[in-house]
Amino acid sequence: MGMGLNKRSNVPIPTSFLPLKGRKTIVRIGHESTMTSKISKACKCTIDFGSGRTGDIYSLTALEAQGVGSLSRLPISIRIVLESLLRNCDGRVVTEELVRELANWQPNGK
């Protein structure tokens, strides 16, 4: 895996993580899950980077469209963890219920 530099902070970042428009999506190239859930499949899109390179994205916007609630109210740190759960949702270790619970996170347990 190659490394690049974050343009704002000059911090090294893996080149497999490519920024996209907005902050609701993370792209990871070369990641394949052997099992996926319905919700994960519904939120997965493949994009073409050209030169034969493609990547999968797991869209929190698509997750929001699945009726889990308003995700824009969540802190960015929770959204990052939520995208990871969505990407790794296999129905066994990471269940759709866990994804929905985190999507409905409330500060101070409210």
N, C-alpha and C positions, 0 to 999 in steps of 0.2 A: 504494500500500500504506500502510495506516495504522500508527500506532505506539501501543503501550500501555506500561505500566510494570510491571516485575516487582515483585510485591507484597513480596517479601523484601528486594530490594536497591535498588528504585526506579530500575533501569536500563532505558532504553527498549528494547523488543523489538517486532519486527514482529507485528501483530495476526493475520497469516496463520498464525502458530504458536500453537496453542491448547493449554494443558496438559490432560492427561487423567489419570485415576486411575493412579497408579504412574508409573514412569519408564522403562518399556519401550516406549513408543509416542510418536511425534511426529506431529502432525497438520499438514498443510499444505493450505490451501484454494486451489483454482484452479490446481493443478499437474497438467498432463497430459503423459504421456510417449507418444511416438508408437509405441514398441516396448516390449514387456515380455517377460520370460522366464517360464517355468513357475513358478519359485520365487517370483518377484515377484508373479505373479497369485495364487498360493496364499496369500500373506501380506497381500494387499490387501483391505480392508473399507471400505465406504462408510458413513458415519454421518450422521444427520440432526440438524442444530442447530436446526431449527425455522425458521419464516418463510421457507421455501424455500431455506435454505442447507444445503449438504451439504459434506462433506470426506472425503478418502480417508486412511486410516491404513495404515501398513505395520507390522504387529505382529511384534515380535521373539519374542513368545510363540508365535505361529503358525510362525515360522521354526524355533524350537526343536522344535516338534512335527513338523517336516519331517525331524528326525533329524540336525541339524547339531551337536548337543552341547549342553552346559549353558552358556547365555549369561549366567546370573546371576553367574558367576565372573569375567566380564570387567570391567575398569575401565569406568566410565561413559563416558569419552572414546572408548574403542574401540566401545562400544555405539552411540554417536551416529554414528560413522563407518560402522558396520555398517548402521544404519538407512538412512543416505544411500545406501550401495551398493545395498541392497535396493530402495529407492525408484527408483533410477536404473538398475537391472539391465535391460539391453536385449539381452543375449546377444552383443553385438558389442564395444562399448567396455568395459562392465562386464559380466563374465560370471558365471554361477552359480558357477564355480570360484573366482573372486575372493571372492565372498560366503562360500563355504564355508571358504576359507583363512583369512579374517579371523575367522570364527566360531570357528575352532580355534586362534586365536592363543595362544601360550604366552609367559610372561615369560622373558626371556633365551634365547629360541629353544629352549626345552626341548621 
